């Protein structure tokens, strides 16, 4: 009798074990969508590790995508955040997974702001202060955001979804995540992947646009050396910018305030320990949490849809329009500039927020035509202006649509 009971117990335990396996869930439930998403996660891991496309975030996003699509793992539950809201009551009723808890940092807008503190501490606003006209180039590059917003709305997306799609054109991952988590959390996965993928592809996307819109003579323009910026100017700048923009656009205050706080830590020179911490330890920890949880939202149901393909397509269009508008504004400004004060239009494309990659592309394209031309510092002005500009654009969209 005892051996019989023992054998039944062993069979039941084996059946229970086999039933709990993810392999069983895939083949029994025909969850081919999960297999496709796992394959996409593998491809993104390849791009991050082998090709080094934005590896710090793309790798963690891809791994989060992998974990959330493993059947039976129970690391992330979309129903806890259905409708764009946090259903706190369900946290008590269910058994939340690790990524459910970590995702709260995205939903509450914590992670993007902490990353902006680190970005601010690593950003040199000196070129922008020395040449305030760079603000105009950074602003022009945000045109892609609003043009794409209108296009997405015309294609049938809701205003909130259209705003989240448009922000991809700013080439600023944390800002895209911040805005999308507020307006259209159901699109967070594809929008985050698109934003960081296009940031990594700046050296591929921008050069053809820059060459098509400029002449050889324009690309050879040499710009005069920027003036030296005093320490007082560097300290006052983040305080003034944070105050003015937060008063004009309160919805942009979390991002702008965080960015300028980090920059003030760097420039004031009295909190070196804090500055180093936000640049390194804090930044690294938050990047891990942000990437994993954003990747976790890329489930098969939300990612494998025609809407995702539209998002990817409109994202690259938004990025291209932003780059082109920066170049075109620089050409327009040259119509009113004296011969010795002309702007090399190549630096206009750096008005997108991909720091410092976009500025490096401007430098490389300038030296392609004239090896003695050094545009990097000039391009950094529009580049860091783009960081501010994308945050302002997000604040505008949030104030109208939030």
C-alpha positions as CSV (number, residue, x, y, z in Angstrom):
1,X,0.0,0.0,0.0
2,X,2.8,2.4,1.0
3,X,4.8,1.9,-2.3
4,X,1.5,2.5,-4.2
5,X,0.9,5.8,-2.4
6,X,4.5,6.8,-2.9
7,X,4.3,6.2,-6.6
8,X,1.1,8.2,-6.9
9,X,2.6,11.1,-5.0
10,X,5.7,10.9,-7.3
11,X,3.5,10.9,-10.4
12,X,1.4,13.8,-9.2
13,X,4.5,15.8,-8.2
14,X,6.0,15.1,-11.6
15,X,2.8,16.2,-13.4
16,X,2.7,19.3,-11.3
17,X,6.3,20.1,-12.1
18,X,5.8,19.5,-15.8
19,X,2.6,21.6,-15.8
20,X,4.5,24.6,-14.2
21,X,7.3,24.6,-16.8
22,X,7.4,27.4,-19.2
23,X,8.0,25.0,-22.1
24,X,4.6,23.4,-21.3
25,X,2.9,26.7,-21.3
26,X,4.4,27.6,-24.7
27,X,3.4,24.4,-26.5
28,X,0.1,23.7,-24.7
29,X,-1.2,27.3,-25.0
30,X,0.4,27.9,-28.5
31,X,1.9,31.1,-27.2
32,X,3.9,31.8,-30.3
33,X,3.9,35.5,-29.6
34,X,6.1,34.9,-26.6
35,X,8.6,33.0,-28.8
36,X,8.7,35.9,-31.3
37,X,9.3,38.4,-28.4
38,X,12.1,36.2,-27.0
39,X,13.7,36.1,-30.5
40,X,13.4,40.0,-30.6
41,X,15.0,40.2,-27.2
42,X,17.9,38.0,-28.4
43,X,18.4,40.3,-31.4
44,X,18.4,43.4,-29.3
45,X,21.0,41.7,-27.0
46,X,23.1,41.0,-30.0
47,X,22.9,44.7,-31.1
48,X,23.8,45.9,-27.6
49,X,26.6,43.5,-26.9
50,X,28.1,42.8,-30.4
51,X,27.4,46.1,-32.1
52,X,27.5,48.2,-28.9
53,X,24.3,50.2,-29.8
54,X,23.5,52.1,-26.6
55,X,24.5,49.0,-24.6
56,X,23.9,50.4,-21.1
57,X,20.2,50.7,-21.6
58,X,19.5,48.5,-24.7
59,X,21.0,45.5,-23.0
60,X,18.9,45.9,-19.9
61,X,15.7,46.7,-21.9
62,X,16.3,43.5,-24.0
63,X,16.8,41.4,-20.9
64,X,13.7,42.8,-19.3
65,X,11.8,41.9,-22.5
66,X,13.2,38.4,-22.3
67,X,12.2,37.9,-18.7
68,X,8.6,39.3,-19.1
69,X,8.0,36.9,-22.1
70,X,9.1,33.8,-20.3
71,X,5.8,32.0,-19.6
72,X,5.2,31.1,-16.0
73,X,7.9,33.3,-14.6
74,X,5.4,35.8,-13.2
75,X,7.9,38.7,-13.0
76,X,5.5,41.3,-14.5
77,X,1.7,41.5,-14.5
78,X,0.2,44.0,-16.9
79,X,-3.2,43.9,-15.1
80,X,-1.6,45.7,-12.1
81,X,-1.1,48.7,-14.3
82,X,-4.2,48.4,-16.6
83,X,-5.5,51.6,-18.1
84,X,-2.4,53.5,-17.3
85,X,-3.1,53.5,-13.5
86,X,-1.5,51.7,-10.6
87,X,-4.1,49.3,-9.1
88,X,-2.8,49.3,-5.6
89,X,-5.6,46.9,-4.4
90,X,-4.4,44.3,-6.8
91,X,-0.9,44.3,-5.3
92,X,-2.5,43.0,-2.1
93,X,-4.7,40.4,-3.8
94,X,-2.1,39.0,-6.2
95,X,1.5,37.9,-5.8
96,X,3.4,40.6,-7.6
97,X,6.7,39.9,-9.3
98,X,10.0,41.6,-8.9
99,X,9.6,43.7,-12.0
100,X,6.1,44.8,-10.8
101,X,7.7,46.5,-7.8
102,X,10.6,48.0,-9.8
103,X,8.2,49.3,-12.4
104,X,6.6,51.6,-9.8
105,X,9.7,53.8,-10.3
106,X,8.8,54.3,-13.9
107,X,5.1,54.9,-13.2
108,X,5.8,57.4,-10.5
109,X,8.3,59.2,-12.7
110,X,11.3,58.5,-10.4
111,X,13.8,56.8,-12.6
112,X,13.9,59.3,-15.6
113,X,14.3,62.2,-13.2
114,X,17.2,60.5,-11.3
115,X,18.9,59.8,-14.7
116,X,18.5,63.5,-15.5
117,X,20.3,64.4,-12.3
118,X,23.2,62.2,-13.5
119,X,23.0,63.6,-17.0
120,X,23.1,67.2,-15.6
121,X,26.2,66.3,-13.6
122,X,28.0,65.1,-16.7
123,X,26.9,68.0,-19.0
124,X,29.0,71.0,-19.8
125,X,26.7,73.9,-20.6
126,X,29.7,76.2,-21.3
127,X,29.4,76.1,-25.2
128,X,25.7,77.0,-24.9
129,X,26.4,79.9,-22.5
130,X,29.2,81.1,-24.8
131,X,27.0,81.1,-27.8
132,X,23.3,81.6,-26.8
133,X,22.2,81.3,-30.5
134,X,22.7,77.6,-29.9
135,X,19.4,77.7,-28.0
136,X,17.6,78.5,-31.3
137,X,19.2,75.5,-33.1
138,X,18.3,73.2,-30.2
139,X,14.7,74.5,-30.3
140,X,14.4,74.0,-34.1
141,X,15.4,70.4,-33.8
142,X,12.4,69.8,-31.6
143,X,10.1,70.5,-34.6
144,X,10.2,66.9,-35.4
145,X,8.4,66.1,-32.2
146,X,5.4,68.3,-32.9
147,X,5.2,67.5,-36.7
148,X,5.2,63.8,-35.9
149,X,2.6,64.3,-33.1
150,X,0.3,65.8,-35.7
151,X,1.0,63.0,-38.2
152,X,0.4,60.2,-35.6
153,X,-2.9,61.9,-34.6
154,X,-3.9,62.0,-38.2
155,X,-3.1,58.2,-38.5
156,X,-5.6,57.4,-35.8
157,X,-3.6,57.4,-32.6
158,X,-5.1,59.1,-29.6
159,X,-3.7,62.5,-28.7
160,X,-1.9,61.0,-25.8
161,X,-0.4,58.2,-27.9
162,X,0.6,60.7,-30.6
163,X,2.4,62.9,-28.1
164,X,4.3,59.9,-26.8
165,X,5.3,58.9,-30.4
166,X,6.4,62.4,-31.3
167,X,8.8,62.7,-28.4
168,X,10.9,60.0,-30.0
169,X,12.1,62.8,-32.3
170,X,13.9,64.4,-29.4
171,X,16.3,61.5,-29.3
172,X,16.1,61.5,-25.5
173,X,15.4,58.2,-24.0
174,X,14.6,59.2,-20.4
175,X,12.3,62.0,-21.6
176,X,10.5,59.6,-23.9
177,X,10.0,57.2,-21.0
178,X,8.9,59.9,-18.6
179,X,6.3,61.3,-21.0
180,X,5.0,57.9,-22.3
181,X,4.6,56.6,-18.7
182,X,2.3,59.6,-18.1
183,X,0.4,59.7,-21.3
184,X,0.4,56.3,-23.0
185,X,2.0,53.6,-20.8
186,X,0.6,50.8,-23.1
187,X,3.2,52.0,-25.7
188,X,6.1,52.2,-23.3
189,X,7.9,49.2,-24.6
190,X,8.0,50.0,-28.4
191,X,8.6,53.7,-27.8
192,X,11.6,53.0,-25.5
193,X,13.1,50.5,-27.9
194,X,12.6,53.0,-30.8
195,X,14.1,56.0,-28.8
196,X,17.2,54.2,-27.7
197,X,17.7,52.4,-31.0
198,X,17.6,55.6,-33.0
199,X,19.9,57.3,-30.5
200,X,22.4,54.5,-31.2
201,X,21.9,55.0,-35.0
202,X,22.7,58.7,-35.0
203,X,26.0,58.2,-36.9
204,X,24.0,56.3,-39.6
205,X,20.8,58.4,-39.8
206,X,22.1,61.9,-39.7
207,X,25.0,62.2,-42.2
208,X,22.9,61.6,-45.3
209,X,20.4,64.3,-44.1
210,X,23.3,66.7,-43.4
211,X,24.9,66.2,-46.8
212,X,21.6,66.5,-48.7
213,X,20.7,69.9,-47.1
214,X,24.1,71.6,-47.3
215,X,26.7,72.5,-49.9
216,X,30.4,71.7,-49.8
217,X,31.1,75.4,-49.2
218,X,28.7,75.5,-46.2
219,X,30.2,72.3,-44.7
220,X,33.7,73.9,-44.9
221,X,32.7,77.0,-42.9
222,X,35.1,77.6,-40.0
223,X,33.7,79.1,-36.8
224,X,35.6,81.4,-34.5
225,X,36.8,80.1,-31.1
226,X,34.2,80.3,-28.3
227,X,34.8,82.7,-25.5
228,X,35.8,81.5,-22.1
229,X,32.8,81.1,-19.7
230,X,33.4,82.2,-16.1
231,X,32.6,80.0,-13.1
232,X,30.0,82.5,-12.0
233,X,28.1,82.1,-15.3
234,X,28.3,78.3,-15.0
235,X,26.8,78.4,-11.5
236,X,24.1,81.0,-12.2
237,X,23.0,79.3,-15.5
238,X,21.3,76.1,-14.0
239,X,19.6,78.2,-11.3
240,X,18.1,80.7,-13.7
241,X,17.1,78.1,-16.3
242,X,15.4,75.8,-13.7
243,X,13.5,78.8,-12.3
244,X,12.3,80.3,-15.6
245,X,11.3,77.1,-17.3
246,X,9.6,75.7,-14.1
247,X,7.6,78.9,-13.8
248,X,6.6,78.8,-17.5
249,X,6.0,75.1,-17.7
250,X,5.4,73.5,-14.3
251,X,4.9,70.1,-16.0
252,X,8.6,70.3,-17.2
253,X,9.9,71.1,-13.7
254,X,10.7,67.4,-12.7
255,X,13.0,66.9,-15.7
256,X,14.4,70.4,-15.9
257,X,14.9,70.7,-12.2
258,X,16.6,67.3,-12.0
259,X,18.9,68.2,-14.9
260,X,19.9,71.6,-13.5
261,X,20.4,70.2,-10.0
262,X,22.9,67.7,-11.3
263,X,24.7,70.5,-13.3
264,X,24.8,72.8,-10.3
265,X,26.4,70.0,-8.3
266,X,29.1,69.7,-10.9
267,X,29.7,73.4,-11.4
268,X,29.5,74.8,-7.9
269,X,32.6,72.8,-6.8
270,X,31.5,72.3,-3.2
271,X,29.8,68.9,-3.4
272,X,32.2,66.8,-5.4
273,X,31.2,63.6,-3.6
274,X,27.6,64.1,-4.5
275,X,28.5,65.0,-8.1
276,X,30.6,61.9,-8.5
277,X,27.9,59.7,-6.9
278,X,25.1,60.9,-9.2
279,X,27.4,60.5,-12.2
280,X,28.4,57.0,-11.3
281,X,26.8,54.8,-8.6
282,X,23.3,56.4,-8.7
283,X,23.2,56.6,-12.5
284,X,24.3,53.0,-12.9
285,X,21.8,51.6,-10.4
286,X,18.9,53.6,-11.9
287,X,19.8,52.6,-15.5
288,X,19.6,48.9,-14.5
289,X,16.1,49.3,-12.9
290,X,14.8,51.5,-15.7
291,X,16.0,49.3,-18.5
292,X,14.6,46.1,-17.0
293,X,11.2,47.5,-16.2
294,X,10.8,49.3,-19.5
295,X,11.7,46.1,-21.3
296,X,9.2,44.2,-19.1
297,X,6.3,46.2,-20.6
298,X,7.2,44.9,-24.1
299,X,4.8,41.9,-23.9
300,X,3.6,40.0,-27.0
301,X,0.1,41.5,-26.8
302,X,1.3,45.1,-26.8
303,X,4.5,44.8,-29.0
304,X,3.4,42.5,-31.8
305,X,0.9,44.8,-33.5
306,X,0.7,47.0,-36.6
307,X,0.8,50.0,-34.2
308,X,4.3,49.1,-33.2
309,X,5.5,49.1,-36.8
310,X,3.9,52.6,-37.2
311,X,5.7,53.8,-34.1
312,X,9.0,52.6,-35.3
313,X,8.5,54.2,-38.7
314,X,7.2,57.5,-37.3
315,X,10.0,57.6,-34.8
316,X,12.7,57.6,-37.4
317,X,10.8,60.2,-39.4
318,X,10.5,62.4,-36.3
319,X,14.3,62.0,-35.7
320,X,15.1,62.9,-39.3
321,X,12.8,65.9,-39.4
322,X,14.4,67.2,-36.1
323,X,17.9,66.9,-37.6
324,X,16.9,68.5,-40.8
325,X,15.1,71.5,-39.1
326,X,18.3,72.3,-37.1
327,X,20.4,72.3,-40.3
328,X,17.8,74.5,-42.1
329,X,17.6,77.0,-39.3
330,X,21.4,77.4,-39.3
331,X,21.3,78.1,-43.0
332,X,18.5,80.6,-42.5
333,X,20.5,82.4,-39.7
334,X,23.4,82.7,-42.1
335,X,21.4,84.9,-44.4
336,X,21.6,87.6,-41.8
337,X,25.1,86.9,-40.5
338,X,28.3,88.8,-41.5
339,X,30.9,86.9,-43.5
340,X,33.1,86.2,-40.5
341,X,30.3,85.1,-38.1
342,X,28.5,82.5,-40.2
343,X,27.4,79.3,-38.7
344,X,28.4,75.9,-40.1
345,X,25.0,74.4,-40.7
346,X,26.3,71.0,-39.8
347,X,26.1,71.9,-36.1
348,X,22.3,72.4,-36.5
349,X,21.7,68.7,-36.7
350,X,23.3,68.4,-33.2
351,X,20.2,70.1,-31.8
352,X,18.7,66.7,-31.1
353,X,19.3,65.4,-27.6
354,X,21.7,62.6,-28.3
355,X,24.6,63.8,-26.3
356,X,27.5,63.8,-27.3
357,X,27.0,61.5,-30.3
358,X,25.2,64.1,-32.5
359,X,27.9,66.7,-31.8
360,X,30.6,64.1,-32.8
361,X,28.8,63.4,-36.0
362,X,28.9,67.2,-36.8
363,X,32.6,67.2,-36.1
364,X,33.2,64.2,-38.3
365,X,31.2,65.5,-41.2
366,X,32.9,68.9,-41.0
367,X,36.4,67.3,-41.0
368,X,35.4,65.2,-44.0
369,X,35.3,68.4,-46.1
370,X,38.0,70.3,-44.2
371,X,40.4,68.3,-42.0
372,X,41.4,71.5,-40.2
373,X,37.8,72.3,-39.1
374,X,37.0,71.7,-35.5
375,X,33.3,71.9,-34.8
376,X,32.9,69.7,-31.7
377,X,32.6,72.5,-29.1
378,X,30.4,74.6,-31.4
379,X,28.1,71.6,-31.9
380,X,28.0,70.9,-28.2
381,X,26.0,74.1,-27.7
382,X,23.0,73.0,-29.8
383,X,23.4,69.4,-28.5
384,X,23.0,70.4,-24.8
385,X,20.3,72.9,-25.8
386,X,18.5,69.9,-27.3
387,X,18.5,68.2,-23.9
388,X,16.7,71.2,-22.4
389,X,14.5,71.5,-25.5
390,X,13.2,67.9,-25.4
391,X,12.4,68.3,-21.7
392,X,10.5,71.5,-22.5
393,X,8.7,69.8,-25.4
394,X,7.7,67.0,-23.0
395,X,6.4,69.6,-20.6
396,X,4.3,71.3,-23.3
397,X,2.8,68.0,-24.4
398,X,2.1,67.0,-20.8
399,X,0.4,70.3,-20.0
400,X,-1.9,70.0,-23.0
401,X,-2.6,66.3,-23.0
402,X,-1.9,65.1,-19.4
